[in-house]
Amino acid sequence: MNKVYLAKPIVAKRKQSEQKNKKFTFLVPDRSLLFITAALMLFGLIFTYSSSAFESGNLFKRQVIYDIVGLGIAAFLSQFYLKIQEKINPMFIIYGAWALLIIVLFMPKVANVHRWINLGFFNLQPSEVAKPALMIYMAYYLSNISVSISKSFATILPPLIITGVTLFLMMLAPELGTPVLLFCVVFLLLFVAGAKIKHLLLVLACSVPIILHQLIFYSYRLKRLFSFLDPEETAGTTGYQLFQSFLAIGSGGWFGKGLGNSELKLQYLPAAHTDFIFAIISEEIGLFGSLIIIAFFVWLLVCGVNIARRSKNTFNSMLALGLTLTITLQAFFNMGVATGLLPTKGLPLPFFSYGGSSFLITMAMMGMLLNISAVENKADKKI
């Protein structure tokens, strides 16, 4: 009788302690990452307003709404992402991304491409959704393989197949910029995970015919390549946009013409508030200001890599690295296009280019990265 009687309060205490453990505790993310996110959001709003001032006042209002929603998404994911991910099979996320990439092919063309699903209040771009989906799958696969990834080529076949299907569906849209970006990120993840160099070189060799096919089959891409090689010669035709970007960047000088004082955004530079917004940034705040923006993205890259290195498990590490590379490489690709270092790809500048899908997904990825950093910080304190 005494044993039974004494057991009741012990069980009750255990239940109370379990309930206390289930209570929400605020996770503190990496402070540097928080500052970078806030700063890039602020800079992005300023230059969205400046670059789109002569397009429509509604563009900036919409971007403010996207920023508010994106901030909410990032805040939520910074606290709960990994807990939610534990309950979802990553393959379901990939299948969902594939479904969206297939659905968009049946949507009406916009500018001769199938890239957006019109939801009435919002245009969803499935290729943006595919970015974090593919990174989640890669992290899941690399954290669950039972043998060393360098053992044989067969170990890297599953992620290559999943990546190949994802990129193939994007290229049907047609789209090349995002597939190239994601291919580069997956390639780097496999390299970091320990895949043999000869296996990766084989993957590169197999990708060359696909790239050549995309350039030849879609003749406008070949024209873009020639424009990139000689922008002055094609300044009046296919190289017009790139040449105007050069004029904007060059006229900015060291310190720029001042915020809002860009002249090239006055209908001279197409896509001034989207793909070529970096040219307007350079024109208004000059080389010095542009280097500050670049420094923030480099700082983001360093922070993300450090979070990946500190992570206690492979999933968190690979996901942190994948998300970081996706955001920062896209930024460097965009700035490389605007400065003539890379052929035109049509990739937006994260945090800066106008658009809903791109910004919201970027903020979602930042929220996921913040959550990983917060969980790792909490684990470090316990130790």
C-alpha positions as CSV (number, residue, x, y, z in Angstrom):
1,M,0.0,0.0,0.0
2,N,2.8,2.4,1.0
3,K,4.6,1.8,-2.3
4,V,1.5,2.5,-4.3
5,Y,0.7,5.5,-2.3
6,L,4.3,6.9,-2.7
7,A,4.3,6.3,-6.4
8,K,1.4,8.6,-7.2
9,P,3.2,11.9,-6.3
10,I,6.3,10.8,-8.0
11,V,4.4,10.1,-11.3
12,A,2.6,13.5,-10.9
13,K,5.9,15.3,-10.5
14,R,7.3,13.6,-13.6
15,K,4.2,14.7,-15.6
16,Q,4.6,18.2,-14.3
17,S,8.3,18.3,-15.3
18,E,7.4,16.9,-18.7
19,Q,4.8,19.6,-19.2
20,K,7.3,22.3,-18.2
21,N,9.8,21.0,-20.7
22,K,7.1,21.2,-23.4
23,K,6.5,24.9,-22.7
24,F,7.8,27.3,-25.4
25,T,11.3,28.7,-24.7
26,F,12.5,31.5,-26.9
27,L,15.6,30.5,-29.0
28,V,18.3,33.1,-29.4
29,P,19.7,33.0,-32.9
30,D,23.2,34.2,-34.0
31,R,23.3,38.0,-33.4
32,S,25.5,38.7,-36.4
33,L,23.0,36.8,-38.6
34,L,20.1,38.8,-37.2
35,F,21.9,42.1,-37.8
36,I,22.8,41.1,-41.4
37,T,19.2,40.1,-42.1
38,A,17.8,43.3,-40.7
39,A,20.4,45.5,-42.6
40,L,19.9,43.8,-45.9
41,M,16.1,44.1,-45.6
42,L,16.4,47.8,-44.8
43,F,18.8,48.4,-47.7
44,G,16.5,46.4,-50.0
45,L,13.5,48.4,-49.2
46,I,15.4,51.7,-49.8
47,F,16.6,50.7,-53.2
48,T,13.4,49.0,-54.2
49,Y,11.7,52.4,-53.6
50,S,14.4,54.3,-55.4
51,S,14.7,52.0,-58.4
52,S,10.9,51.6,-58.9
53,A,9.9,55.2,-58.3
54,F,9.2,55.8,-62.0
55,E,7.5,52.4,-62.6
56,S,4.5,52.5,-60.2
57,G,3.9,53.6,-56.7
58,N,2.1,50.3,-56.1
59,L,5.3,48.3,-56.5
60,F,6.9,49.7,-53.4
61,K,3.7,49.3,-51.4
62,R,3.5,45.6,-52.4
63,Q,7.2,45.2,-51.5
64,V,6.5,46.6,-48.1
65,I,3.7,44.0,-47.7
66,Y,6.1,41.2,-48.8
67,D,8.7,42.5,-46.3
68,I,6.1,42.3,-43.5
69,V,5.0,38.8,-44.4
70,G,8.6,37.7,-45.0
71,L,9.6,39.0,-41.6
72,G,6.8,37.0,-40.0
73,I,7.8,33.9,-41.9
74,A,11.5,34.3,-40.8
75,A,10.5,35.0,-37.2
76,F,8.3,31.9,-37.0
77,L,10.8,29.5,-38.7
78,S,13.7,30.9,-36.5
79,Q,11.9,29.3,-33.5
80,F,10.1,26.2,-34.9
81,Y,11.7,25.1,-38.2
82,L,13.7,22.1,-37.0
83,K,10.8,20.9,-34.8
84,I,8.5,21.0,-37.8
85,Q,11.0,19.3,-40.0
86,E,11.2,16.3,-37.7
87,K,7.6,15.5,-38.5
88,I,7.9,15.9,-42.3
89,N,9.6,13.5,-44.7
90,P,11.9,15.5,-46.9
91,M,10.8,13.5,-50.0
92,F,7.3,14.9,-49.5
93,I,8.8,18.4,-49.8
94,I,10.6,17.5,-53.0
95,Y,7.5,15.9,-54.4
96,G,5.5,19.1,-53.6
97,A,8.2,21.2,-55.4
98,W,8.0,18.9,-58.4
99,A,4.2,19.2,-58.5
100,L,4.4,23.0,-58.5
101,L,7.1,22.9,-61.3
102,I,4.8,20.7,-63.4
103,I,1.6,22.8,-62.7
104,V,3.4,26.0,-63.8
105,L,4.0,24.4,-67.3
106,F,0.3,24.6,-67.9
107,M,0.0,28.2,-66.8
108,P,-0.3,31.0,-69.4
109,K,3.1,32.3,-70.6
110,V,4.4,35.6,-69.2
111,A,7.2,37.1,-71.4
112,N,7.2,33.8,-73.3
113,V,8.0,31.6,-70.3
114,H,6.1,29.5,-67.8
115,R,7.4,30.7,-64.4
116,W,4.5,31.9,-62.3
117,I,1.3,30.5,-60.9
118,N,-1.3,33.2,-60.6
119,L,-3.0,32.8,-57.2
120,G,-5.0,36.0,-57.7
121,F,-3.4,38.0,-54.9
122,F,0.1,36.7,-55.5
123,N,2.2,35.2,-58.3
124,L,4.0,32.1,-57.0
125,Q,7.3,31.1,-58.7
126,P,7.8,27.4,-58.2
127,S,11.5,27.5,-59.0
128,E,12.0,29.6,-55.9
129,V,10.2,27.0,-53.7
130,A,12.4,24.3,-55.2
131,K,15.5,26.0,-53.8
132,P,15.0,25.2,-50.0
133,A,13.2,22.0,-51.0
134,L,16.3,20.7,-52.7
135,M,18.6,21.9,-49.9
136,I,16.5,20.0,-47.3
137,Y,16.6,16.8,-49.4
138,M,20.4,17.1,-49.8
139,A,20.9,17.6,-46.1
140,Y,18.6,14.7,-45.3
141,Y,20.4,12.4,-47.8
142,L,23.9,13.3,-46.7
143,S,23.0,12.8,-43.0
144,N,21.5,9.4,-43.6
145,I,23.8,7.5,-45.9
146,S,25.3,4.5,-44.1
147,V,28.5,4.4,-46.1
148,S,31.2,7.0,-47.0
149,I,30.1,9.1,-49.9
150,S,33.6,8.6,-51.4
151,K,33.2,4.8,-51.5
152,S,31.7,4.6,-55.0
153,F,29.9,6.7,-57.6
154,A,26.7,4.9,-56.7
155,T,26.5,6.8,-53.4
156,I,26.1,10.1,-55.1
157,L,23.6,8.8,-57.7
158,P,20.4,9.4,-55.6
159,P,21.0,13.1,-55.0
160,L,22.1,13.6,-58.6
161,I,18.9,12.0,-59.9
162,I,16.7,14.1,-57.6
163,T,18.7,17.2,-58.5
164,G,18.5,16.3,-62.2
165,V,14.7,15.8,-62.2
166,T,14.3,19.2,-60.3
167,L,16.5,21.1,-62.7
168,F,15.0,19.4,-65.8
169,L,11.5,20.5,-64.8
170,M,12.8,24.1,-64.3
171,M,14.5,24.1,-67.8
172,L,11.2,23.1,-69.4
173,A,9.8,26.5,-68.3
174,P,12.3,27.5,-69.8
175,E,14.8,28.7,-67.1
176,L,18.5,28.4,-66.9
177,G,19.7,30.8,-64.2
178,T,18.2,28.9,-61.2
179,P,19.2,25.5,-62.5
180,V,22.8,26.6,-62.9
181,L,22.8,28.1,-59.4
182,L,21.3,25.0,-57.8
183,F,23.7,22.7,-59.7
184,C,26.6,24.7,-58.3
185,V,25.3,24.5,-54.8
186,V,24.7,20.7,-55.0
187,F,28.1,20.2,-56.5
188,L,29.8,22.1,-53.6
189,L,27.7,20.2,-51.0
190,L,28.9,16.9,-52.5
191,F,32.5,18.1,-52.5
192,V,32.3,19.2,-48.8
193,A,30.6,15.9,-47.9
194,G,33.7,14.1,-49.3
195,A,32.7,12.9,-52.8
196,K,35.8,11.9,-54.9
197,I,37.1,14.6,-57.3
198,K,37.0,12.1,-60.2
199,H,33.3,11.5,-59.6
200,L,32.6,15.2,-59.5
201,L,34.6,15.8,-62.7
202,L,32.5,13.1,-64.3
203,V,29.3,14.9,-63.2
204,L,30.7,18.1,-64.7
205,A,31.6,16.4,-68.0
206,C,28.0,15.0,-68.2
207,S,26.5,18.5,-67.6
208,V,28.4,20.1,-70.5
209,P,26.2,18.6,-73.3
210,I,23.1,19.7,-71.4
211,I,24.4,23.3,-71.2
212,L,25.3,23.3,-74.9
213,H,21.8,22.0,-75.8
214,Q,20.2,24.8,-73.8
215,L,22.3,27.4,-75.5
216,I,21.8,26.1,-79.0
217,F,18.1,25.2,-78.7
218,Y,17.2,28.6,-77.2
219,S,18.9,31.0,-79.6
220,Y,18.3,34.0,-77.4
221,R,20.7,32.5,-74.9
222,L,23.4,32.3,-77.5
223,K,22.8,35.9,-78.4
224,R,23.1,36.8,-74.7
225,L,26.5,35.0,-74.6
226,F,27.8,37.0,-77.6
227,S,26.5,40.2,-76.0
228,F,28.4,39.3,-72.8
229,L,31.6,38.7,-74.8
230,D,31.3,42.0,-76.7
231,P,28.7,44.3,-75.0
232,E,29.8,47.5,-76.9
233,E,29.4,45.9,-80.3
234,T,25.9,44.8,-79.4
235,A,24.9,47.9,-77.4
236,G,22.1,48.7,-79.8
237,T,20.6,45.3,-79.9
238,T,21.0,42.3,-77.6
239,G,23.6,44.0,-75.4
240,Y,21.6,47.1,-74.7
241,Q,20.6,46.1,-71.2
242,L,24.2,45.2,-70.2
243,F,25.7,48.3,-71.8
244,Q,23.2,50.5,-69.9
245,S,24.2,48.7,-66.7
246,F,27.8,49.6,-67.4
247,L,26.9,53.3,-67.9
248,A,25.0,53.3,-64.6
249,I,27.8,51.7,-62.6
250,G,30.5,53.8,-64.3
251,S,28.6,57.1,-63.8
252,G,28.3,56.4,-60.0
253,G,32.0,57.0,-59.5
254,W,33.4,56.5,-56.0
255,F,30.5,57.8,-53.9
256,G,27.5,57.9,-56.3
257,K,25.0,60.6,-57.3
258,G,23.0,60.3,-54.1
259,L,20.0,58.2,-53.2
260,G,17.1,58.6,-55.7
261,N,19.3,60.5,-58.2
262,S,19.9,57.7,-60.7
263,E,19.3,58.8,-64.3
264,L,19.6,55.3,-65.9
265,K,16.4,54.1,-64.1
266,L,14.4,56.7,-66.1
267,Q,13.3,54.0,-68.6
268,Y,16.9,53.6,-69.9
269,L,17.8,50.5,-68.1
270,P,15.2,47.7,-68.4
271,A,14.5,45.6,-65.2
272,A,16.1,48.4,-63.1
273,H,14.1,47.3,-60.0
274,T,14.5,43.6,-60.5
275,D,17.5,41.8,-62.2
276,F,19.7,44.9,-62.7
277,I,19.0,46.7,-59.4
278,F,22.7,46.4,-58.5
279,A,23.5,48.8,-61.3
280,I,21.2,51.4,-59.8
281,I,22.7,50.8,-56.4
282,S,26.2,51.5,-57.8
283,E,25.0,54.6,-59.6
284,E,23.4,56.1,-56.5
285,I,25.9,55.2,-53.8
286,G,29.0,54.6,-55.9
287,L,31.8,52.0,-55.6
288,F,32.2,52.6,-51.9
289,G,28.6,51.9,-51.1
290,S,28.5,48.9,-53.5
291,L,31.5,47.4,-51.7
292,I,29.5,47.8,-48.4
293,I,26.6,45.8,-49.9
294,I,29.1,43.1,-51.2
295,A,30.7,43.0,-47.7
296,F,27.3,42.2,-46.1
297,F,26.9,39.2,-48.4
298,V,30.4,38.1,-47.7
299,W,29.7,38.4,-44.0
300,L,26.5,36.4,-44.5
301,L,28.6,33.7,-46.2
302,V,31.2,33.6,-43.4
303,C,28.4,33.4,-40.7
304,G,26.6,30.6,-42.5
305,V,29.8,28.6,-43.0
306,N,30.6,29.1,-39.3
307,I,27.2,27.9,-38.3
308,A,27.6,24.8,-40.5
309,R,31.0,24.1,-39.0
310,R,29.7,24.4,-35.4
311,S,26.6,22.2,-36.0
312,K,26.6,19.0,-34.0
313,N,24.8,16.8,-36.6
314,T,25.2,16.4,-40.3
315,F,21.7,17.5,-41.2
316,N,22.0,20.9,-39.6
317,S,25.5,21.4,-41.0
318,M,24.6,20.5,-44.6
319,L,21.4,22.4,-44.5
320,A,23.0,25.5,-43.1
321,L,25.7,25.4,-45.7
322,G,23.3,24.7,-48.5
323,L,21.0,27.6,-47.6
324,T,23.9,30.0,-47.2
325,L,25.4,29.1,-50.5
326,T,22.1,29.4,-52.3
327,I,21.5,32.9,-51.1
328,T,25.1,34.2,-51.4
329,L,26.0,32.6,-54.7
330,Q,22.8,34.0,-56.2
331,A,23.8,37.4,-55.0
332,F,27.3,37.1,-56.4
333,F,25.8,35.8,-59.7
334,N,23.5,38.7,-59.9
335,M,26.2,41.3,-59.2
336,G,28.5,39.4,-61.7
337,V,25.9,39.8,-64.4
338,A,25.3,43.5,-63.7
339,T,29.1,44.2,-63.8
340,G,29.6,42.1,-67.0
341,L,31.6,39.3,-65.3
342,L,29.0,36.7,-66.1
343,P,26.5,36.2,-68.9
344,T,22.9,37.5,-68.3
345,K,21.0,34.9,-66.3
346,G,17.9,36.6,-65.0
347,L,18.5,35.9,-61.3
348,P,17.2,38.5,-58.8
349,L,19.5,40.0,-56.1
350,P,18.4,38.6,-52.8
351,F,16.7,41.1,-50.4
352,F,17.0,43.9,-53.1
353,S,15.2,42.9,-56.3
354,Y,11.4,43.6,-56.4
355,G,9.3,40.4,-56.2
356,G,7.2,38.4,-53.9
357,S,8.3,34.8,-54.4
358,S,12.0,35.5,-54.3
359,F,11.9,37.7,-51.2
360,L,9.6,35.4,-49.2
361,I,11.6,32.3,-50.0
362,T,14.8,34.2,-49.2
363,M,13.3,35.2,-45.8
364,A,12.1,31.6,-45.2
365,M,15.7,30.3,-45.8
366,M,17.1,33.0,-43.5
367,G,14.5,31.9,-40.8
368,M,15.7,28.3,-41.2
369,L,19.3,29.3,-40.9
370,L,18.5,31.4,-37.8
371,N,16.8,28.4,-36.2
372,I,19.8,26.2,-36.8
373,S,22.1,28.8,-35.3
374,A,19.7,29.2,-32.3
375,V,19.6,25.4,-31.7
376,E,23.4,25.1,-31.9
377,N,23.8,28.1,-29.6
378,K,21.5,26.4,-27.0
379,A,23.4,23.1,-27.4
380,D,26.8,25.0,-26.8
381,K,25.4,26.6,-23.6
382,K,24.4,23.2,-22.2
383,I,27.9,21.8,-22.8
